[in-house]
């Protein structure tokens, strides 16, 4: 079972459990989980796959975690070109793409399943049994149907397409945070969907009151 389907299933189970307990919901954050939060790599991050990365956490539980890097462009790949590769549109149809599709960002979402697309998007779009609601206003969908919807102008208002995702085994992310590999902060739509990809890392640090220059200097002299 892939991480999205696993999360969808666990969410359905949680809803049934909450209903059985009289409708009192429990938050993942009550257990220290970071669903819907942003991870910010520390400047001393040695793993080049995650250096200066900002990651939106889509699922985090005792079974592990998965997230999407939101500040790493996928090189020369653009969304219209990807739609043509997947035969969602023909070459002649590119000029008729809506503006949101033409300008949609394609990112390197992480080192796992890099040949698969994950669309992180605003919650005004939903596909039954395929869309994972994560936090207020943010959802994740990983089917071709959402790409087709975006191509015809019927997709979500805000979206980014990520190739691959970041994944952690049970307890791995917690250990990395304890070893000062990551900071974390609340997410916001602009940090996730903003066009200024190169600025997201510094902006995320400033969001939690850290001057990027000072942090880098301190890390370098630790």
Number of C-alpha atoms within 10 A of each C-alpha: 7 6 16 20 15 12 20 18 15 13 15 12 12 14 16 12 15 14 12 10 10 8 11 10 12 12 9 14 13 8 10 12 18 23 21 26 22 27 24 24 23 22 18 16 15 11 10 8 13 18 14 20 25 29 28 29 23 27 24 24 19 12 11 17 23 23 25 31 26 28 25 23 18 15 9 7 12 18 19 22 16 14 19 15 12 11 10 16 19 13 13 8 12 16 10 13 16 14 12 16 23 17 14 18 22 25 26 22 29 23 16 13 14 15 10 14 22 26 24 26 26 23 20 12 18 18 11 6 11 16 22 24 20 20 14 10 13 22 22 24 23 19 15 15 14 21 24 15 14 21 24 13 16 13 21 19 13 19 25 24 26 26 22 21 22 22 21 15 13 14 14 14 19 19 12 13 15 11 9 12 19 21 17 20 16 14 19 17 13 11 21 25 20 17 15 11 17 12 12 23 20 16 17 24 20 12 14 12 9 13 13 16 9 10 14 13 11 10 11 10 6 6
